Amino acid sequence: AMPTMIMAASFADRFGLDVRAAALTAAWSSVVFMLTLPLWIWFLH
């Protein structure tokens, strides 16, 4: 997940967008993934 987080912030910086928001969005998506992973495993099993 780190390359995606770094690329999101890098693209935001390059195009003059909010770097902090891009980094937080990528970080929170990783957290939500970890919290919902057991539900997906249960659902698909």
Buried (B, 14 or more C-beta within 10 A) or exposed (E): EEEEBEEBBEEBEEEEEEBEEBBBBBBEBBEEEEEEEEEEEEEEE
